[in-house]
Structure formats: C-alpha cells, structure tokens
Amino acid sequence: MAQFLFEADLHGLLKLDTPIPNAPPARWQRKAKESGPGPSPVGVSPMKPANRSHSSSKTPSKTPGKSGSKIQSTPTKAGGDRYIPNRSTMQMEMANFLLTKENDPAEDSPTKKEQQKAWAVNLNGFDVEEAKILRLSGKPQNAPEGYQNNLKVLYSQKMTPGSSRKNSRYIPSMPDRILDAPEIRNDYYLNLIDWSSQNFLAVALDNSVYLWNHASGEIIQLLQMEHPDVYISSVSWIKEGNYLAVGTSSAEVQLWDIQQQKRLRNMTSHCARVGTLSWNSYILSSGARTGHIHHHDVRVAEHHVATLAGHTQEVCGLKWSLDGRYLASGGNDNLVNVWPCTQGGGGDFAPVQTFTQHQGAVKAVAWCPWQMNVLATGGGTSDRHIRIWNVCSGACLSTVDAHSQVCSILWSTNYKEFVSGHGFAQNQLVLWKYPTMTKVAELQGHTARILNLTMSPDGTTVASAAADETLRLWRCFEMDPIKKKEKEKANSAKSSIIHQSIR
Amino acid sequence: QLGREHQGITLRGSAELVAEFFSYGINSILYQRGVYPPETFTRVQKYGLTLLVTTNPELANYLNNVTEQMKEWLYKCIVQRLVVVISSIESSEVLERWQFDIECDKTAKDDNGPREKSQKAVQDEIRSVIRQITATVTFLPLLESACAFDLLIYTDKDLAVPEKWEESGPQFIANSEEVRLRSFTTTIHKVNTSVAYKKDSVP
C-alpha cells in the first residue's frame, strides 16, 4: 500500500496541480463541508441515475493516487467535497421539491389551480401537464482540463508570437503615408478601393469617388451620386487605367472616362447592389447581392452577355485569373466557385470547381501570378482561415489559421509572398511566405478592421482602407536596388529580342 | 438515395432527416462555441457543406444515442422540442440555450402516401440553418469559462421514460436575449431554431 502512496505523492509533487492529499483542509473547505452535508444525505436516495456523475473514477478513498491522479485535482473546483466530489450533476432543487411536497396537503380550490397552471406555463414556457422534459444522463467527459476555450484566446490576444527567423529584408513597420477617408462605409462586403496602372488610387467614400494621384499627391473628385440615398458599393479599374467601373447600391454598373471625367455608360442588369467587379480585357464581371454574377461586354450596346448563378447569397469576392481563363467568386454563403471563361455544352455556365471548406463568407480571393491555377482564399469571422487551392485538381494545397477575419489577399511577385488584411483584434496586415506559409511580418497601425487592400502598379506598396476612416500605404515589397537592376535587365533583354524580330 | 428523391418524403424518412440534422447541428454548435477543443473535430461533407463532427468516441457515442432516440420519437410524433444548454462548469450557470422547436403533422401517421417535397429542397433549407448557426459566432458573447453542454428533450407527458433518461427542469437563462434563426420543413416535421444568450450586464 505504501508504495502507492509514495507514487501518488511523487506524481502530485511533479504535477503541482493536485491538492496535497494529506494537508489539513482550508478554512473555506471546512465551511463548505459544514453546510454541504445538509441536503446531501437526503438527496442521494430518491434520484436514481442522476447521481451517477462522471466521478466514477473519483473514489473518495484514502489512497486517491490509485484512481488516476489527473482527474483528482478538481473536487474543489466543482464545488464538491470528499463525499460528493461533483455536485453539478445533482439536481438539488428538484430533489428538495420532491421530498418536501409530500408534506403539503394537495387541497387547492379550482381558481388556485388555474392560477398555478398559468404561473407554470409562464415560468416553464409550456404547460407542464402537457409535456415533460427529459435529459439524457451519463454525460460524456468534458473537455480535458487545461483546455481553455480557444475563442477567448483567439479574440483577446495581444501579440501573436512572431516568427523567430530574422527577416532577410527591412520592412518598415510604419506606413509610408496615411490618407484621410472620411465617411467610408464600414461594410465588410464592399470593395471600395482600387489602384490603377496609371498610378491613380480610386476611393469610394459613401456616394462619391475620389482619385488620388500617387505621384503628384493631387486629389480629384471624379463623381458623386445624384440620389442622396444611393452609395457606391465597388470600384474597379480597367487594365489600361483610363476607364473606371463603378458599382452602386441601386444595382447599376457605371463606366467613367478619367480623362474627360465623364460617365460613358450606365449598365443596368442586376436587381440588387453590386458589391464586386472584375475586368477581363473588355469583359466586366459584376457580382450582386442576389448571388448572381453578370458578364458585361462594354463595347456593345447589349452589354449583358452572360449570367452565372452559383451563389445563394451576396457575392463579395470576384477575380479573373491573370491569363483570363478562370473567374473565381466567393460569397456570403461560404462557397468559392471557379468559373471557366467559355460556356459549357448546354450554353450554361457551370463552375469547374466549388469549394465548401470555408466556414465563413469568402471575400478575399486572389490568383497567384507566378504559378498557374493557384488560388488563395480567405474566410470571414466564422472561419478565419486562408486556403491555397489548385483549381485544376480541386485540391487544397495548404491551410493556415489567421486567427482573425480575412478581408483581402494580394500576391507579390517581387518576393514570392502574399499579404492578407485582417480585422478584430489587431486590424493588421500579415505578410506570408509562399509556399512555406510562414509569417514574414505583421503590420499594425489601423485602429479598426481593415476593409480592403490594393497594390500599386510597381508592386512595392500596399494600400489598406479600414473602418477607422484612414487609408494607409505600406511600402512592404520594396525591391532591393541590385535585384531591381537585374530584373530590369531581364525585362529589357526580352524586349530587345522582340525588336530584332520585328525589324 | 436517388430513388428516395423521386418518391417524396415518408414519415420515417422525415424522422431520419430531422434526427440527422440535429446530430450535425449539435456538433456544429459544440465546435463553434468552443465547448470542446477544435482539434477534436474532423471535417465531413454533408448537405453540400463542409461540417465538423467530433472524433471523441465517448461524445460521438453519446450523441448517437440521442440521435437514435430522437429518430424513434420523431417517427411517433411525440417530441416537441430539443434544447442544447450550454452552462459554465464552475458556476452551473446557464450561459446559452439553443432551442429547436418541432411541429409534427400528426396526420402523416395515418395516410401512407409520401409527401411531395424533394429531398434537395429540404437539404437546401437545412444548409441555410446550419450556415446561420455557424455565423452566430459573430454576435454571440464569448464563453469565457470552461463550459459543459446538456441536451433536453420536451416530449408528450404520457411518454414512458426510457432507461438512461431522467426528468429535468427547463434550465432557462435569467436575463436573456433571444435570436430567431431560419426554420426548415419536410412537410411532415417543421423545425424552428432560436438561440438565447445571457445579456451582458456591462454594455
């Protein structure tokens, strides 16, 4: 016997979380024991299966160590004592009531009975006479001790442990520039900023669109909605940077000429707000709150050339692949659909892939620029994961838990990385190395959740728009001057070959 | 399964659909609210969604028992409500209460013909409800302390209590905020979902 005692003591000492078996009980424990045994001897007998608490392993014997030291540590926590280690599965009130009611005579006048019945219905939510409530006993073991509800850690963390590896380049932790964005709509599902190839940053602030010239710093107000209740829900530049597509809450898709600051077209085909847009040379795709995606050929009068019905809720993410072969869409119904650029046999568009793994709305959708058919998607608050897919095979290449709502993902060719924008609790941008999926850096500064990200035409700067009504420009993909020269040399070599062949 | 779609829904089929929904629904609630560690859940494909179910054998067994019993009671149309109660282990205080009200069309027992509703339509409705359950994490208050869950079933009063089951109180929340979620119906059983949570005293 003695060796078990010794073992138990040794275990207890090493573990440091079991109560000392032979110590005198603490004052509060003594007090609890005093008040405890009052109802307990009575409560034990009438309830048959209830007392079979999951303390089958907690034998209140003199050698507690024998029965498995791990579980023994919580009798104090469950409010029990040596005799009844776990009180939570007992139903004291029920027991007390059942016992005491035998003493009261059941003499009630009819009106009193009615009253009691009314009270019972009120309290219980149903007529006690008509239904009864059953509970399955023998509850399974609760989560192991030491398990702290993950969500609390998730939603209240201050600093995520940074990568221990030193970054091989210097990434400034402060933004290059902070721009004011008053009245920007704090709506996760909209796409309110875009950066053109001509270095103009378009920002939609409620019912107006402003253009900010990055080179000169000049600000132009491009347009303002006529109707006061209508707001802008998405903006997207055409590849050449001379036309801007604008989606509105009144279900219109407008096309604006920047040079002349005039509206060229007003295309109506949707019946709900247009939250997202994407260009594929002359085809403009728009996603609406109904879940439908429309293709518009902006050169012809009959602009609405196709409808893609693959989502049952608002389409918030929409991106054509860089080679124009696939269109990826993410919606509030947690689905990601990958559409081909041409119709199938029946004349209908059907997705070549549908991914259901995200547990939240998918707004962040981005194609990898250096690897064909690789798509990155990020989920909203209920999901918080970033997933990388191969759209040909449909396989999920990697997943990473970002611990926070993902609003946008952008790839960077300069460093083979991608950046993601987040919300609660840190409102940060995270740079990830691909394909190792390790964190390269975290850029903090926003005081409210990030809504959108967009990249400069030279690929060095990322602009983030957040609910704190600011736009921050982060110079996180600055190219090393030596490497830059090498890249330019490679590019110029290519172009000289072309020139030779033309001659 | 294909044959079933064409035949419509029978009482037994409806009971199975609803019991299955409860099984996946409870698993989703346990995962999303963090009652059990997320590592103990695995992904399965169901209703065209990726759902998480527990790998803990005891818990899976426990839930299986409930599902089987529910199937039987649904078939007999004697169950009115299923409640998932989430309470703090230490204080035994009820923090969250998921209530699934069941309306059963009792005439289905008498007429033998199957009802006209495609399984796909029911699946779509179930899918919306499950997605809503997942999305509730965005507004439900954080469960700070370690929690345990309890399952309560409201049945007809004259039902003989089977072994392993015992009577219980409703376990309401004292100061609660309630949110109604979507409902779905198989034309024989209709399930309404709602969640009640403890109102935060500090705004």
Contacts between the chains, C-beta under 8 A, distances in Angstrom:
chain1	res1	chain2	res2	distance
A	47	B	166	7.6
A	48	B	166	7.6
A	49	B	164	6.8
A	49	B	166	5.6
A	50	B	166	5.8
A	77	B	89	7.7
A	77	B	90	6.1
A	78	B	89	7.1
A	78	B	90	7.5
A	79	B	90	7.5
A	88	B	89	6.7
A	88	B	92	5.3
A	88	B	148	7.5
A	91	B	168	7.1
A	91	B	169	7.5
A	93	B	169	7.4
A	94	B	167	7.8
A	94	B	168	7.6
A	94	B	169	6.7
A	124	B	169	8.0
A	124	B	170	5.3
A	125	B	170	6.2
A	125	B	172	7.2
A	126	B	80	7.6
A	126	B	81	7.9
A	126	B	154	6.6
A	129	B	157	6.1
A	130	B	156	7.5
A	130	B	157	5.8
A	131	B	80	5.7
A	131	B	81	8.0
A	131	B	154	4.9
A	131	B	155	6.3
A	131	B	156	6.2
A	131	B	157	5.8
A	132	B	154	7.3
A	132	B	155	6.1
A	132	B	156	7.8
A	132	B	157	5.2
A	132	B	159	7.2
A	132	B	167	6.0
A	133	B	152	5.2
A	133	B	153	7.1
A	133	B	154	5.4
A	133	B	155	7.9
A	133	B	167	6.5
A	133	B	168	5.1
A	133	B	169	6.8
A	133	B	170	6.0
A	134	B	152	7.0
A	134	B	153	4.9
A	134	B	154	7.9
A	134	B	155	6.0
A	134	B	161	6.4
A	134	B	165	4.7
A	134	B	166	7.0
A	134	B	167	6.4
A	134	B	168	6.8
A	135	B	150	6.4
A	135	B	151	6.9
A	135	B	152	5.4
A	135	B	153	7.7
A	135	B	165	6.8
A	135	B	166	5.8
A	135	B	167	7.3
A	135	B	168	3.8
A	136	B	62	7.3
A	136	B	65	6.7
A	136	B	66	5.9
A	136	B	69	7.8
A	136	B	151	5.7
A	136	B	153	7.9
A	136	B	164	6.3
A	136	B	165	5.7
A	137	B	164	6.0
A	137	B	165	7.0
A	137	B	166	5.4
A	138	B	62	7.4
A	138	B	164	6.3
A	139	B	62	7.2
A	139	B	148	7.0
A	139	B	150	7.1
A	140	B	56	7.2
A	140	B	58	4.2
A	140	B	59	4.6
A	140	B	61	7.5
A	140	B	62	4.5
A	141	B	58	5.9
A	142	B	89	6.5
A	142	B	146	7.3
A	142	B	148	5.1
A	143	B	35	6.9
A	143	B	36	5.0
A	143	B	37	5.9
A	143	B	146	6.8
A	144	B	37	7.8
A	147	B	36	7.9
A	147	B	37	5.3
A	147	B	146	6.9
A	148	B	146	7.3
A	149	B	34	4.2
A	149	B	35	7.8
A	149	B	142	7.8
A	149	B	143	5.5
A	149	B	144	7.1
A	149	B	145	7.5
A	149	B	146	6.5
A	149	B	147	7.0
A	150	B	34	5.2
A	150	B	37	6.7
A	150	B	38	5.9
A	151	B	33	7.7
A	151	B	34	4.4
A	151	B	137	7.6
A	151	B	142	5.9
A	151	B	143	7.0
A	152	B	34	7.9
A	152	B	142	5.7
A	152	B	143	7.6
A	152	B	144	5.7
A	155	B	142	6.2
A	312	B	124	8.0
A	312	B	128	7.9
A	333	B	131	6.7
A	334	B	49	7.3
A	334	B	131	6.2
A	334	B	134	7.6
A	356	B	45	7.3
A	356	B	48	6.4
A	356	B	49	5.2
A	356	B	50	4.7
A	357	B	43	7.0
A	357	B	50	4.5
A	358	B	50	7.9
A	359	B	50	7.5
A	359	B	52	8.0
A	359	B	134	5.3
A	360	B	134	7.3
A	360	B	135	7.3
A	381	B	137	6.7
A	381	B	138	4.8
A	382	B	32	7.2
A	382	B	134	5.0
A	382	B	135	5.5
A	382	B	137	5.1
A	382	B	138	6.5
